[in-house]
Amino acid sequence: MKSSFLSRSLLAAALALSATAASAVTISDTLGTLALGAPFPRLPLCADVRTPDGERYTALCADTARSDRSLMMIGFPEKLRPDIMDGNRAVAVVDGASLVGLVVPTQGAKSDAKVLAALTKAFGKPMRVEQEQVAGAGGRMVSATHAGWIRAPMTVEMYAIPDQPDTGTVELLTDAARPLMAAPSAASAAGAAPRGAASAPAAKPRQGW
């Protein structure tokens, strides 16, 4: 009897884990919702869908991060956040009316294995993988993964932010996104984002592979 109960308990636990895994939102799901190369979707202002505590959103939303609207902050409700994402905001790069890039914050070196596995599942074997030494708190050197994929019409790149190894990004960019991110006002405009929301544009734009 006890053995039978234990078997049922293990089965229930396995089913619960399967359900949790099946409900996880992946970066591929996010790209299905925010399709690069497609028109930037009409989204509500984040202030209009913020929960009373001000910490979460009830729907996908957007705020202007630069006056010309080439950078937009995207707020994600819990059910739409990709499983590699740190925080609930990402940066969208918009060329005219088209979404041409997406920068998703991660936990940098702390989440390297998880992020690399998720991106490999979504995009296949990376074109290049390197271990970089980045300075952490007190000058302590931390090993972080820098990896890149080419999946036309976009490139995908993951890395930790120099001097902030526990903060990282995944950049999904088309060719049109790079000059917009490199514009002189990009860093200061995106720097207004909360820490952990989307730190990549605040760093010097990378050239990619």
NUMAR-145741 format. One record per atom (N, C-alpha, C, O): x, y, z. Coordinates in steps of 0.05 Angstrom, whole numbers, plus 5000, padded with zeros to 4 digits. Example, Ala and Ser with C-alpha at 12.3 -4.5 7.8 and 13.67 -1.06 7.14 Angstrom:
526448865156
524649105156
526449345156
528549345169
525749555142
527349795143
525850015157
526850235161
//
This chain:
501749765000
500050005000
501750255000
501350444985
503850245018
505650475020
507150514994
507550744985
508050294981
509450304955
507650424934
508550584917
505150344934
503250444914
502850744917
502750894897
502650834942
502251114947
504651274938
504451494926
507051164944
509551304935
509751324905
510551534895
508951114891
508951114862
507051334851
507751474832
504751354863
502851554854
503851834860
503552014844
505251864883
506352124890
508552204870
508752434862
510352014863
512452074844
511352144817
512352314803
509151994808
507952054783
506752334783
506952474763
505452404805
504252674806
506352884805
506053094792
508652834819
510853034818
511953054790
512553274781
512252834776
513352834749
511452984730
512453144713
508852944733
506953084716
507053384722
506753544703
507353454747
507453734754
509953864742
509754094732
512153734743
514653834731
514353864701
515254054689
513053664688
512653674659
510853904652
511354044632
508753954668
506954174662
508454444665
508054624649
510154464685
511654704689
513554754666
513754974655
514954544657
516754574634
515254644609
516254804593
512954524605
511454574581
510354854580
510054964558
509954984603
508855244604
510955464603
510255704601
513555384605
515655584604
515655734577
515355604556
515955994578
516056154554
518956174544
520656254559
519356094520
522156094509
522656344492
520756504487
525156384485
525856614468
524456584441
523856784428
524056334431
522656294406
519756384408
518656504389
518556334431
515756434435
515656734434
513856854422
517656864447
517857154447
518057264419
516757464412
519657134402
520057224375
517457174359
516957314339
515856984367
513356944354
511457174360
509757254344
511657284385
509957504393
510957774383
509457944374
513657804384
514958044374
516757964351
519157924354
515657954328
517057844304
518858054292
517958264284
521457994291
523458174278
522858194249
522357994235
522858434239
522258494211
519358554206
518658644184
517658494226
514858554223
514258824235
515858944249
511858934229
511159194241
511159174272
510358974284
512159394284
512159394314
509259404323
507759574314
508459224341
505659204348
504659444364
506259584378
502159504362
500859714378
500459594406
499059404410
501759724426
501659624453
500859844472
501360084466
499459774494
498759984513
501160094528
503259964528
500960334539
503060444555
503360274580
501360174591
505760234589
506260064613
504860174638
503960024655
504660434640
503360554663
500360474665
499260464686
499160414642
496360344641
495860054648
493559974654
497859884648
497459594654
499259504678
499759264681
500259704693
501959634716
500159544739
497959654744
501159344754
499659254778
499759464800
501559634799
497859454819
497859664840
500459694855
501159914864
501959484858
504559504872
506759624854
508959674863
506159664829
507959784810
510259604801
512059694786
510159354809
512459174803
512059004778
513958904766
509458964770
508958774748
507058904728
505959124732
506658754705
504858844684
502758624679
503358394681
500458714672
498358514666
498158454636
496658274628
499558604619
499558554591
502158654579
503558814591
502858564555
505158664541
504758954536
502659034527
506859124541
506459414539
509059544530
511159404527
508959794524
511259934513
511460224523
509360354527
513860314528
514460594534
516660694516
518360544508
516560954509
518561074492
521161104508
521061224530
523361004498
525961034511
527661244498
529661334509
526961324474
528361534459
526361694443
524461574433
526761954441
524662124430
523862054402
521562094394
525661944386
524961864359
523661594357
523061494336
523261464381
521961204383
523560974370
522360764364
526061024365
527760804354
528460604376
529260374370
528360684401
528660504424
526060514440
525160724448
524960274446
522560254462
523060064485
524359854481
522060124508
522159934530
519659764529
517459874528
519959504530
517759314529
517359194556
519259074567
514959214567
514359094593
512958824588
511058804572
513858614602
512758344598
511158264623
512158274645
508658164618
507258034640
508657764646
510057654629
508157664670
509457414678
509157184657
511057044651
506757164647
506156934629
507556954602
507556754587
508557194595
509957224569
512957264571
514257294551
513957264596
516857304599
518357064590
517756844599
520357094573
522056864565
523556764590
524356914607
523956504590
525156374614
528056454620
528956414642
529356574600
532156664605
532256954615
534457054621
530057084617
529957374622
530257444651
529057314668
531857654657
532057764684
530458014685
530858204669
528658034705
526958264706
524558234687
524158024676
523058454683
520758434666
520658634643
518558694632
522958754637
523058944615
525358884596
527558794604
524958924570
526958894550
526959144532
525159314534
528959164515
529159384496
528559294468
529659104459
526759434455
526159384427
527459594410
527459834417
528559524387
529759714368
527859724345
527259524332
527059974338
524960014318
525960194296
526960414301
525760104271
526560254248
523960344233
522760184219
523260594237
520760684226
518460554241
517960604264
517060374227
514860224239
515559934243
513859784252
518059854237
518759574238
520459504263
522259664270
519859284275
521559184297
523959044285
523758854270
526359154291
528759044278
530758934299
532858814291
530158954324
531958844344
530658814371
528658954377
531758644387
530658594414
533058534432
534658354426
533258664455
535458624474
534158534500
532758684513
534758284508
533558164531
535558144554
537758024549
534958244578
536958234600
537057954612
534957814613
539357874621
539757624635
541357674660
541957904667
541957464675
543557484699
546557444693
548057374711
547357484668
550157474661
551357204667
550256994661
553757214679
555256964684
553756764701
554056524698
552056864719
550456684736
548556504721
547956284729
547656604698
545656454682
546756354656
545256274638
549456354653
550656274627
549756004617
548955984594
549755804634
549155534625
546255514616
545655394595
544455634631
541655634624
541155784597
539655684580
542256014595
541856184571
543056044546
541756034525
545455944549
546755804526
545155564517
544855524493
544155414536
542455174530
539955264515
539055134496
538655474526
536155564514
536555674485
534955614468
538655824481
539155934455
540055714435
539355724411
541555514445
542355294428
539855134419
539655044396
538055104438
535554964431
533955114410
532754994392
533955374412
532355544394
533755574367
532355584346
536455604367
537755684342
539955484333
541255534312
540255264347
542255074339
544955134351
545255314368
546954994341
549755024351
550755314345
550455404323
551855444365
552855714360
555155714341
556655524339
555355934326
557555964308
560255984323
562255894313
560156104346
562556144362
561856164391
559856284399
563456044408
563156054437
565956114449
567855984443
566056314467
568556384480
567956424510
565756504518
569956384527
569856454555
571456704558
573856714552
570156904569
571457164574
571857204604
570157124620
573957334611
574457414639
573557704643
574657884631
571557734660
570558004665
570858064695
570657884712
571258324701
571758404729
569058424744
567258554735
568958294767
566658314784
567158494808
568958664807
565558454829
565758624853
568558594865
569658374867
569758824873
572458814884
574658734865
576758664874
574058754839
576058684820
576458384815
578158304800
574758214828
574957924825
574157854796
572157944786
575857694783
575357624755
573357384754
573557194769
571457414736
569357214733
569357114705
569657274686
569056854701
568956744674
566056754664
564156664677
565656874640
563056904628
563056804600
565156814586
560756704591
560556594564
559756814544
557856964549
561156834522
560357004499
559956824475
561756694465
557456814466
556856634444
555156784423
553756984429
555356694398
553856824376
552756624356
553956414351
550556694344
549156544323
548556724300
548056964304
548556614276
547456764253
545156614242
545356384233
542756734244
540256614234
538856834217
537156974228
539556854192
538557064175
535557084178
534156884179
534557334180
535957584176
537157704201
537757944202
537557544222
538557664247
541057524257
541657294249
542457654275
544557534291
543657524320
542057694329
544657324334
543957294362
546557284378
548457144370
546757434399
549157444415
548557454444
546757604453
549957304461
549757314490
552457384502
554557294493
552357554523
554757624537
554157764563
551857854568
556157774581
555857914606
556858194603
558658244586
555858384618
556658664616
559358694631
559558614654
561358814618
563858864632
563459024657
561959224657
564758944678
564559074705
561959014719
561659084742
560158864706
557658784719
557058494710
555058444696
558758304718
558458034707
555857894714
555157694701
554457984734
551857864741
549557994725
547257934731
550258164707
548358284688
549258214660
551558254653
547458124644
548158054617
545858114597
543758204605
546358054572
544258094552
544357874531
546357744526
542057844519
541757694494
540857904473
538658024477
542357944453
541658134431
540757974407
542157804397
538458044397
537357924373
536958164353
535158314356
538758184334
538958424318
538958364288
540358174279
537458514272
537858514243
539858734236
540658884254
540758734211
542758934203
541759224208
543359394215
539159264206
538059534210
538259634238
538159874243
538459444257
538459514286
541159634294
541159814312
543359554283
545959624293
546559924292
547460044311
546060064269
546560344268
544760504287
545460704298
542360404292
540460534310
541560514339
541360704354
542560274346
543660244373
546260404377
546860484399
547760444355
550260594357
549960894356
551861044359
547460994352
546961274351
547861404377
547561284399
548861654376
550061774400
548261784425
549261764447
545661814421
543861844444
542861574454
541261564473
543661354442
542561094450
543261024479
541460944494
545761064486
546560984513
545161144534
544161034554
545061414531
543861584552
540861534553
539661544575
539561484531
536661444531
535961184545
534161174562
537260974538
536660714549
537660694577
536760514593
539560864585
540660854612
538560924633
538960874657
536261034625
534161104643
532660854653
531060864672
533160624639
531760384647
532760284674
535060324681
530960164691
531760064717
533859854714
533959714694
535659834734
537759624734
536359354733
534459304747
537359184715
536158914712
534058914691
533058694683
533159154682
531059154662
532159094635
531258914621
534159254627
535459204601
537959374600
537759614595
540159264605
542659414609
544259434583
546159594583
543659284563
545559264540
545959524526
548359594521
543859684519
544459924505
546160124521
547360304509
546260094548
547860274564
550860214561
552460384567
551459974552
554259904547
554959984518
553260044502
557659994513
558460064486
557459854467
557959614471
556059924445
555059734426
557259544416
559459644409
556759294415
558759104405
558459064375
556359114363
560558974363
560558954334
559458684325
558758654301
559258484343
558158224334
560258064319
562558154317
559457834308
561257664294
560457634265
561757494249
//
